[in-house]
Amino acid sequence: KISHLAVVMLLCMSLVSGLIPRQKAPGWKATAVIGTEFKELSLDDFKGRYVVLLFYPFDFTYVCPTEIIAFSDAYNKFKALNAEIVAVSVDSQFTHLAWINTSRSKGGVGKLNFPLVADLTKQIGRDYGVLVENTNDELYGAHLRGLVIISDDQTIRSIQINDAPVGRSVDETLRLIEAFKFTDEHGEVCPANWKKGDKTIIPDQEKKESYFKEKYTDL
């Protein structure tokens, strides 16, 4: 017989696993490697800034170092948008540090511009729906390639989850942050493939026509 508490817990897990944009981002706190030091870090440390949570399977692998390096090298572009990057895997802080201390030419990541978080309990990955929990999966217990964009009020704006073989795009992540910040500030919406400087749409049934008339020609 299932207890009332167990039912509540199952319902909560179900709700969390269905995490979608517009919801409040689940809070977290864990040990991270910042530079070469171990520090406690939490989502609340980033209030007032956009956050890119970059989940990945493991240190010392194949696609993972290319992603971490690419996002680190583009850090100043994110900073210019008042956005921070936080990478998270199930590796320990000691493994993270060893990875940082390994040269890029040997599969390490070298000096980084953002923290590597150790999700040792796997709760962060579970809360964000990126933890592989199928015991028959070769990635059991690891994170998928999840990328979550969280706005400055800690609301989820975008969730992207890739299967392990394919890395994510720095440019697309920057484009999304620019688009969300534009819509927040101006109240207009961004069409397909929008880039900074492109025209946007006024979300009004009559006013939207000016965009469509200029953009499309009926055949």
C-alpha positions as a printed NumPy array, in Angstrom:
array([[  0.   ,   0.   ,   0.   ],
       [  1.455,   3.36 ,  -1.073],
       [  1.535,   6.018,   1.625],
       [  0.162,   9.52 ,   1.12 ],
       [  3.702,  10.922,   1.312],
       [  4.89 ,   8.538,  -1.4  ],
       [  2.042,   9.625,  -3.677],
       [  2.92 ,  13.282,  -3.13 ],
       [  6.584,  12.583,  -3.873],
       [  5.7  ,  10.725,  -7.078],
       [  3.483,  13.596,  -8.195],
       [  6.265,  16.095,  -7.493],
       [  8.756,  14.007,  -9.471],
       [  6.301,  13.847, -12.357],
       [  5.87 ,  17.607, -12.356],
       [  9.607,  18.235, -12.229],
       [ 10.353,  15.808, -15.067],
       [  7.914,  17.798, -17.21 ],
       [  9.871,  21.03 , -16.754],
       [  9.04 ,  23.546, -19.486],
       [  9.735,  27.203, -20.306],
       [  7.844,  29.844, -18.282],
       [  8.287,  27.835, -15.077],
       [ 10.483,  28.865, -12.169],
       [ 13.914,  27.278, -12.441],
       [ 14.551,  24.623,  -9.759],
       [ 17.044,  25.878,  -7.196],
       [ 20.27 ,  24.026,  -6.536],
       [ 23.406,  24.178,  -4.43 ],
       [ 26.596,  22.18 ,  -4.973],
       [ 30.379,  22.28 ,  -4.947],
       [ 31.933,  23.853,  -8.023],
       [ 35.405,  24.435,  -9.363],
       [ 35.898,  28.14 , -10.011],
       [ 39.322,  28.761, -11.462],
       [ 41.206,  26.134,  -9.475],
       [ 39.32 ,  26.512,  -6.183],
       [ 36.453,  24.518,  -4.698],
       [ 33.499,  26.694,  -3.698],
       [ 29.852,  26.222,  -2.807],
       [ 27.663,  27.624,  -5.559],
       [ 23.912,  28.007,  -5.95 ],
       [ 21.47 ,  29.29 ,  -8.529],
       [ 20.633,  32.151,  -6.169],
       [ 24.196,  33.443,  -6.603],
       [ 23.161,  34.531, -10.104],
       [ 19.995,  36.485,  -9.323],
       [ 19.67 ,  39.486, -11.605],
       [ 21.571,  37.8  , -14.441],
       [ 20.725,  35.406, -17.216],
       [ 22.154,  31.918, -16.685],
       [ 23.052,  29.23 , -19.204],
       [ 23.057,  25.841, -17.477],
       [ 25.202,  23.587, -19.616],
       [ 24.697,  19.929, -18.686],
       [ 27.063,  17.349, -20.186],
       [ 27.801,  13.619, -19.645],
       [ 31.401,  13.332, -18.416],
       [ 34.799,  14.991, -18.205],
       [ 37.631,  13.502, -20.276],
       [ 35.387,  12.382, -23.129],
       [ 34.967,  13.42 , -26.761],
       [ 32.348,  16.053, -27.567],
       [ 32.277,  17.471, -24.025],
       [ 35.639,  19.295, -24.069],
       [ 34.825,  20.906, -27.423],
       [ 31.614,  22.359, -25.987],
       [ 33.15 ,  23.554, -22.725],
       [ 36.053,  25.196, -24.562],
       [ 33.777,  26.829, -27.153],
       [ 31.497,  28.35 , -24.509],
       [ 34.459,  29.464, -22.39 ],
       [ 36.146,  31.144, -25.345],
       [ 32.895,  33.036, -26.047],
       [ 32.412,  34.041, -22.401],
       [ 32.842,  37.778, -22.99 ],
       [ 29.965,  37.728, -25.485],
       [ 27.712,  36.225, -22.826],
       [ 28.966,  38.645, -20.197],
       [ 28.067,  41.556, -22.493],
       [ 24.476,  40.277, -22.357],
       [ 24.565,  40.073, -18.54 ],
       [ 24.597,  36.286, -18.837],
       [ 26.652,  33.705, -16.963],
       [ 27.508,  30.137, -17.914],
       [ 27.482,  27.245, -15.455],
       [ 28.498,  23.767, -16.631],
       [ 27.243,  20.717, -14.731],
       [ 28.114,  17.018, -14.825],
       [ 28.041,  14.107, -12.397],
       [ 31.84 ,  14.116, -12.093],
       [ 33.397,  15.099,  -8.763],
       [ 35.068,  18.436,  -8.169],
       [ 38.386,  16.567,  -8.102],
       [ 37.81 ,  15.179, -11.595],
       [ 36.763,  18.65 , -12.771],
       [ 39.998,  20.113, -11.431],
       [ 42.071,  17.404, -13.09 ],
       [ 40.302,  18.161, -16.378],
       [ 41.039,  21.876, -16.005],
       [ 44.675,  21.078, -15.266],
       [ 44.943,  18.993, -18.447],
       [ 45.958,  20.847, -21.604],
       [ 43.446,  21.208, -24.391],
       [ 45.756,  19.406, -26.808],
       [ 45.443,  16.331, -24.589],
       [ 41.656,  16.384, -24.204],
       [ 41.494,  18.702, -21.209],
       [ 39.788,  22.08 , -21.065],
       [ 42.536,  24.243, -19.563],
       [ 41.698,  27.536, -17.898],
       [ 37.964,  28.262, -17.958],
       [ 35.919,  31.427, -17.581],
       [ 33.001,  29.791, -15.765],
       [ 32.363,  27.208, -13.025],
       [ 32.175,  23.436, -13.365],
       [ 29.592,  22.105, -10.911],
       [ 29.838,  18.625,  -9.373],
       [ 26.346,  17.103,  -9.328],
       [ 27.392,  14.211,  -7.098],
       [ 23.881,  13.473,  -5.831],
       [ 22.565,  13.75 ,  -9.413],
       [ 19.682,  15.808,  -8.068],
       [ 20.345,  18.831, -10.272],
       [ 20.238,  16.724, -13.419],
       [ 17.134,  14.934, -12.168],
       [ 15.35 ,  18.199, -11.368],
       [ 16.077,  19.557, -14.838],
       [ 15.075,  16.356, -16.63 ],
       [ 18.469,  15.566, -18.161],
       [ 19.566,  12.63 , -15.988],
       [ 19.563,   9.234, -17.72 ],
       [ 17.749,   6.915, -15.302],
       [ 17.182,   3.913, -17.555],
       [ 19.408,   1.192, -16.107],
       [ 19.693,  -0.439, -19.538],
       [ 21.158,   2.706, -21.098],
       [ 24.935,   2.934, -21.43 ],
       [ 24.678,   6.516, -20.152],
       [ 22.802,   5.443, -17.022],
       [ 23.54 ,   7.871, -14.205],
       [ 24.947,  10.601, -16.469],
       [ 23.494,  13.795, -17.896],
       [ 22.39 ,  14.236, -21.464],
       [ 23.49 ,  17.392, -23.282],
       [ 20.946,  19.729, -21.741],
       [ 21.1  ,  23.482, -22.223],
       [ 18.761,  25.599, -20.118],
       [ 18.469,  29.369, -20.472],
       [ 17.237,  31.04 , -17.29 ],
       [ 16.298,  34.729, -17.249],
       [ 17.329,  37.268, -14.632],
       [ 14.187,  36.57 , -12.582],
       [ 15.055,  32.834, -12.559],
       [ 12.355,  31.847, -15.042],
       [ 13.164,  29.145, -17.583],
       [ 13.091,  30.567, -21.108],
       [ 14.5  ,  27.707, -23.17 ],
       [ 15.299,  24.015, -22.735],
       [ 17.311,  22.079, -25.296],
       [ 18.35 ,  18.45 , -24.809],
       [ 20.624,  16.699, -27.288],
       [ 21.542,  13.051, -27.411],
       [ 25.167,  12.467, -26.465],
       [ 26.812,  12.334, -29.932],
       [ 26.   ,  15.931, -30.97 ],
       [ 27.293,  19.14 , -29.377],
       [ 25.488,  22.447, -28.987],
       [ 25.863,  25.787, -30.717],
       [ 27.363,  28.815, -28.983],
       [ 25.997,  31.143, -31.66 ],
       [ 22.448,  29.828, -31.333],
       [ 22.589,  30.182, -27.551],
       [ 23.7  ,  33.806, -27.864],
       [ 20.963,  34.448, -30.438],
       [ 18.303,  33.098, -28.1  ],
       [ 19.457,  35.224, -25.178],
       [ 19.515,  38.335, -27.377],
       [ 16.01 ,  37.504, -28.605],
       [ 14.547,  36.912, -25.145],
       [ 16.09 ,  40.105, -23.811],
       [ 14.736,  42.049, -26.8  ],
       [ 11.206,  40.746, -26.342],
       [ 11.328,  41.452, -22.605],
       [ 12.41 ,  45.026, -23.208],
       [ 10.314,  45.946, -26.248],
       [  7.251,  43.696, -26.041],
       [  7.601,  42.615, -29.665],
       [  8.172,  39.026, -30.786],
       [ 11.033,  37.561, -32.805],
       [ 10.275,  35.581, -35.987],
       [ 12.1  ,  32.529, -37.313],
       [ 15.864,  32.936, -37.669],
       [ 15.755,  36.389, -36.065],
       [ 19.125,  37.984, -35.379],
       [ 19.954,  41.212, -33.599],
       [ 19.026,  44.116, -35.868],
       [ 16.347,  42.21 , -37.788],
       [ 12.735,  43.343, -37.82 ],
       [ 10.35 ,  41.991, -35.213],
       [  6.581,  41.535, -35.054],
       [  4.128,  43.581, -33.015],
       [  1.878,  40.964, -31.337],
       [ -1.38 ,  42.548, -32.472],
       [ -3.79 ,  41.128, -35.05 ],
       [ -3.818,  44.325, -37.116],
       [ -0.295,  45.643, -36.546],
       [  1.325,  42.301, -37.421],
       [  0.258,  42.777, -41.055],
       [  2.947,  45.368, -41.755],
       [  5.625,  42.731, -41.081],
       [  3.969,  40.028, -43.173],
       [  3.262,  42.337, -46.125],
       [  6.903,  43.36 , -46.254],
       [  8.253,  39.847, -45.665],
       [  6.107,  37.694, -47.932],
       [  4.768,  37.878, -51.464],
       [  1.752,  35.715, -52.272],
       [  2.246,  33.384, -55.229]])
